[in-house]
Amino acid sequence: MIHIHEEAARCLLCADAPCSKACRNADPARAIRAVRFGNEAIASQWLAGAGEAELEAAEKACIHYDRPVRIREIAGALPVSSRPSEARGEISLAIDFCGIRCENPFFLASSAVCTNYEMVARAFDAGWAGVFYKTICMQDIREVSPRFDAVYESGHKGDFYGFRNMEQLSENPVDVDFDILKRLKQNYPTKVVVASIMGQTEDEWIRLAKMAEDAGCDAVELNFSCPQMRETGMGCDVGQDPELVTFFTAFVKRSVKIPVIPKMTPNIAHICEPAMGAYAGGADAISAINTIKSVTLGEGSEVNGCQTGSGYSGRAVKPIALRHILAMVKNPVMRNLQYSGIGGIETWRDALEFIQLGCRNVQVCTAVMQYGYRIIDDMILGMQNYMAGRGISDIASLVGELLPIFYLPHDLDRDTIVFPRIDREVCIGCGRCYTSCSDGGHQAISFGEDRKPRVNGSKCVGCLLCRLVCPTGAISPAKRIAKMNTI
């Protein structure tokens, strides 16, 4: 049987997709995109009206550089949508953030995805609830070329899991950017418009914040975290100094009435130190994280023969971002702060993880740069479908729901064990589990002439590395039991 996720991953996510143009009664491109972004449970609704001939025509229209995506087989393997779209549509994703009503928790992050009026307007029209506009500063910004690089999975050009950028702040004149923000708020009054700003002096921070408030912005984000500023005393230079974070936050907080949201850098050992500084300065919320300082050596990493370190983002950084969010949210002193999560968010499931750790909204950048504003469709539908399945009508009830299960390492259970269970019907005999256990584990799996792995319980320590490397999902955890006393 076809593996729908592997086949959907081959789709190029074409603009004005030829496969869908070849169909009168279905939208195969939309169905495949749903699978790609975590909505395989409801993807079949976009293929419901198509017959075999129509799907065959869609396959023939596919412009893949290798071979056409097997649209007919994907259609046959998709589960029937379990919930009618009308039921999902009744679920509201509205949530309050810093006293501001947001129609959903999905925002554009301050970056290249929101640098002018037309871009943000299209994003709002597509369904994004708000924008943290690209950071505005008083300095003359001159960018390098090229300024992006990516880290790909083997054989998957165009689909990167890590992204490095050397881009700095908005290149627009200050008055132009604030005019854009003013027009956005006037023309989209129900959307949330946040000005991201960066000053170099107390006076610059205050002037920019007041200009944001005068433009009608709902809040102001303080960028203490950009890792590639060419001038000292800006970006993460400030974010690594808790005292400066406190001072600049307090200066801005005293100058404006709108919420003040410092943005934290991950390029620090203990993120709670600058976050505590922001709290002491009167911050209303925290944005985290900005990009991680990195070095890549790909084709796009050179600037006229020169190399440098700069910010790393994309789905590879999500676990690091979650770790920083958890550290701040678990800090009892900062319990009253609200959080906006950033880092590696591509799907509704990614967003859900940030929300379940305590964030009231999430910001997306790199995924939009890869796939466009259209991913908001699957974020909204996926979250609604998830909530419908759990019988939840208020997304705010998900905020922080996983925090009670997080413990310090020394408090974890070390007296029980979970052995792997191998489903021999699903196992294809590739031997990946045997190789990994033999060379990277505890030599607890044997592999005979029948090409079926067997677990030696006397050697197995229950690490379940085998489950992680199995390409077919044939290995699952068995029932947890008490460890045998070997003393």
N, C-alpha and C positions, 0 to 999 in steps of 0.2 A: 504493500500500500504506500502511496505517496506520503512523504512527510511535508505537511502543508507549510510549516514554518521555514524549512529549508528551501522549498520551491518559491515561496513568497519572498524570501530574502534575495532571490535572483532578480526579482522585478526591479527595473531601473526607475520606477516611480516617475514616469514620463510626464512632462507638461502636455496638456491637451492630448491625453493618451490615445493612440491609434486604436488600441483594443476596444476601448469603450465607444469610440466613434463608429466602430464596425457593428455595434449592437444597438438595436432599436429599443429593446425591452429590458436591458440590464446594463450594469456599470461594473464590469470586471475589474477595472483599475481601482475603483473605490473599495471593492471587496478585498482585493489583495492588500491594499493599504491598511485596511482594518486588521487583517492578519498581522501585518508587519508591526503595527503599533498596539498590539495587545487586545484586539477585539475580535478574535476568531469566533467567540461564542455568538456574535451577532452579525458576522460578515455575510451570511447566506442571504440576508434580506436584499442585498444589492444584485443578487443573481436569480432571484425568485422567478422573474418573468421570462427567463431565457431558455430556449430549447437547445438541443444538441447542435443543430446547424448554426445557430447564432454564436454559440461559444466556440465552435470550430472556426468561424469567420474571425472571431476575436483573436484566436491563436495565430491565425495566418497573418493578421495585421500587426502582431507583436514585432517590434523593431530591435529586439535584443541582439547584441553583437555576437552572441554565441549560438544559442538555439532559443526558440520561442518558449516563453513560460507556459507550463502545462496547465492552462486555465481550466480545461474540462476536468482534469483529475483533481485539481484543487476544489472545484465546485462539488464534485462527487464526495469528497472527503470532509467537507465542512459540516459541522453540526447544525441542525435546524435551530434557528433563533428561539431561545426558550421564553423570552418575554416580548410581548408586543411593544413596538416603538412608542405607542401612546402611553403605556404605563411608565416607561423610562422618562418620557417627556414631562410627566407630572412631577418629577423629582427636581427640586430647586437646589442649585449649588451655591446659592447666595451665602455670604459670610461677612462678618464685620472684621475690619482690620484697623486698629488705631481709631476706632469710632467711625470709620468710613465704610459705607455699605458697598460691597463688591458683588457683582452679579455671579461671579465664580472665582475660584482661587488662582486662576491662570493669568500670569503677567509676562510681558516682555521684559527681559533684563537689559540694563543699561549697557549698550553695545552697538555693534554695527547693524543690528536688526531694527534700530529705531533712531534714525539720524535726520529725518525730515518729516514734514507734515503728511505727504502722500503715503509714505510707508506706514506710519502709525494709523492713519485713517483706514487703510486697507486691512490692517490687523484688527482694528476695532470692528469693522464691518464683518470680518470673518468670525468674530466671537470672542476675541481676547478681552478680558475684563479691564485691563489697565496696562500702563506702561511706566517703567522706570527709565525715563528718557536718557539718551547718551550723555555722559557727564559733561557739564558745562564748566569752563574755567576762563580766567582772564588772560591766560598765556596764548601765544601764537603757536598753534599745533601744526607741525609739519611731519607727515608720516613717511615711512620708508616703503620701498617697493622691491620685491613682493613683501608682504607682511604676514602671510599665513603659511602654516605647514601642518601636515596631518600624519597620524600613525594609523595604518590600515591593518585589517585582518588579512591573512594570506589569501591572495587571489580575489580580493573584494575592492578593487579600485572604485572610488566614488562613495564608499560607505566606510567612513572612518570612526574609530572608537575613541581616538584621542586627537585633540586639535590644539595647535599652538599658534598664538597670535602676538604680534608685536605692535598692534594698534593701540593708540593712546586715547585721547578724548575727542570731543566734538571739534571739528575744524570750522564750524560756522562762527560768525561774529556773535558775541553774547546777545545783543539785542535781537538778532534774527532768531536765535533759539528760543528766547522767551516769548517772542511774538508767535512762534509756532505752538508753544505750549498754551498760550492764551487762546489761540484759535481752536486748538484741539478741545479744550475744556468748554469753549462756547458752543462748538458744533456737536460735541459728544458729552453732554452734561451728566449722563449716567455712567460714563466710564471714569476710571480713576487715573489721574495724571500726576505723576510724581517726578519732580525735577531732581536729577542727580547732579550734585555740584562738587567742585574741588577748588579750594583756595590755597594760597601759599602763606597768607598772613591773616591775622584776626580780621582786619578790615575787609579783605577779599571774601572770607567766609560769610561775614555779615551782609555785605552788599549783595552777594549772589543769592543768599537765602531770602532777603527782602524782595529782590526782583522776582523770585519764584512765587512768593506769597502775593505780590502785586499782580502777577500774571494769572492768578486764580488757581494755582496748583493745589492739589489736595494735601500734599505732603512734600517734604524735601529729604532726599537721601544724601548723606555725607560720605563721599568716596574717600575712605581712609585706606584704600587697599589695592589700587592699580599697581601691578608689579613692574611696569616698564616706563615709568616717567623719566624723561631725560634731564629734569631739573630736580635738585635736592630739596628736601623739605616738603615733598608732595607724595601722594599715593601711599604705598605701604611703608615709606619712611615714617610717616605719621602713625599709621596703623600698628606699628611695632613698638610704639612708645605710649603706654597707657596714660601718662601725664598729659601729653599733647592731645590725645583723644578726649580726655576729660575737658581740657581747656576749650578746644574748638567746639565740642558738643555744647558746652555750657554757653559759649558766646552766641552760637546760633539759637539755642533754645530761648535765651533771654530776648532775642531780637524778633522772633516771629511767633505767631499763635498756632500755626499749622504743625502737625506732628513732625518730629525730627527722627530720622532713621539712619544711624551710622552703619556703614558697610564694612565688615571685618575682613582682614586678610588671613588666609590660611598659612602664610609664610612665617610661622611663629610656633614655638613649642607649645605654649599654653594660650589658647584663644580666649580663655576666660579673663586673662589679665587686661587686654585692651577692652574687652566687652564690659568688664567691671568698671573700667574708666568711662565708657559710654554711659553706663547706668548712673555713675556718680555725677555725670554732667547733665543728667535729666532726660536721657533718650527715651522715646516712646516705644521704640522697637529696634530690632537688629536685623540687618540683611547679612546673610552669609551663605556661601563664601564667594570671594572673588577668585580669579585664576591662580594656579599654583606655579611658582617659578620652576622652569624646566629648560632642558636642552634637547632639541631633536636635530637629526642630521639627514633629513630627507631632501628630496629634490627642491623643495620650496623653502629651505631653511636659510639659504645664503642671501645676503644683500650686497650685491656688487662684489662678491668674493669674500665678504666678511660674515662672521657668525656672532651671535649673542644669545643670552638666555632671556626667556620671556614667559608669558603666562600660558598655562596648560589647562584645557577644559575638555568637555565631551563626556560620554558615559563612563570613561575610565576613572573619572574623579569622584563619582557619586559616593562610593563608600567613605572617602575621606571627608567629603562635605557632610555626610550624615554623622560621622564621628564628631565633627566640630559642633554641629547642631546639638547633639546629645550632651556634650560637655557643658554647653551653656544652659540648656534647658534644665539639666539636673542640678545646676548650681542654685542652692536655696535662696541666695541673696537676690538673684535675678529672676525669681519666679514670676514676678508681675510684668516682666517685659513680654512683648509679642515678637514673633520671629517670621521672617520671610526667607524661605529656603532656596538656595541656588546651587547648582553643580550636577551636571550629568543627567538632567531630566529630559527624557524623550517621550515617555508614555505616561498614561494615567497611573500605571502601577508605580512608576518612579515618583510621581507627585504624591501618591498616597503614602509612600514611605516617609517622606518629609512631613506630611500632615500628621501621621501617626506618631511621629517623634516630637510634635509640638508646634509645627509651623501653621500659620493661618493663611498663608498664600505661598506660591512658588513662582520663581522667575526662570524663564527659558531663553537661552541664546543660541548655543551651538546647534541644537536640533533644528531650530528655525533656519539657521544658515545652511544646513544640509537639505532640509526637506520643505521649507517654506511655512508660511502662516497656516496652511491647510491642516497641519497636525492638530490644531485646536479641536477639530471635529471629533477626532478619536479620543482626545483627552476628556472632553465633555461627555460623550456617549459612554465611554468606558467607565468613568466615575459614576454616572447615573446607573448603569447596568449593575455595577458592583454594589451600590447602595440599595438598589431594588432587591438584589439577591439576599442581602442581609436584613431587609426590612427597615432600613434607616432612611429617615426623611430629612434630617438636618446634618449637613456635612460638618458643622462645628462639633458634633458629638464624636467625630473621629480624631479631633485634635488631641495629640498626646496620649492616645489610648494604649500605646505599646510601652510607655515609660515604666509602668509597674513591673514589667518582666525583665528590666535591665538591672544587672547586679555587677559588683566588682568581681574580678577573676577569682579572688580567694573565697568568694561566697558561692561559687558554682558547685553543683553536685559532682563529686568525684568517687562515689561509692557504687554507682551503677554503670552499666554498659549497654550499648546498642550494637548488635551484630548486623552485618549486611544479609539481605535476603535476595537471592537471584531468581528471577522469573525465567525459566528455561524456554518458555514459549516466545518470549520477546528477545532473549539473547541470540545474537547472530554468530557468536564464536569468534569475534575479532581479536580477543586476547588483550585488549587495552587495560583491563583491570589487573590481569596477571603481570603485565610489564610494569605498571605503575607501582603495584604492591611489592613486586620483587626488587625494583631498583630505587623506589622512593618511599617504601612503607615498611612492613614487618614480615615479608615473605610468607604471608598467610594464605595465598591463593595458589593452587596448582592448576595446571592446564594440560590435559591429556590429549591423546590422539583423536578423541571425539570432539575436540575443540570446545569443550564445555568447562567453565571454571568451577572449582570447588574450594570452599572456604575451610581452612583448618582452624577450628575454634580455639585450640590451645595456643595458637600463635596470634590470632586476631586480637587487636586492641580496640576495635570499634572506632577507628578514626574516620571510616567511610570515605576515604580517598577514592576507593573503587567506584562509589556512586557518582562522584563528580566527573570522572573521566569516561564513564560509560556513555557511548554516543546514542544508544537506543532507549535509555531509561529503564533498563532491565533490572537495575539494582536499587533496592529500597531498604529503609531501616526496618529491622524486625522489632519485636516487643522489647522494651527496656527491662533489663533484669539486674539483680544485684551481682556485683563482682564476686568471684570466688575468692575466698581467703587462702592465699598461697603461702602464708607464714606457718 
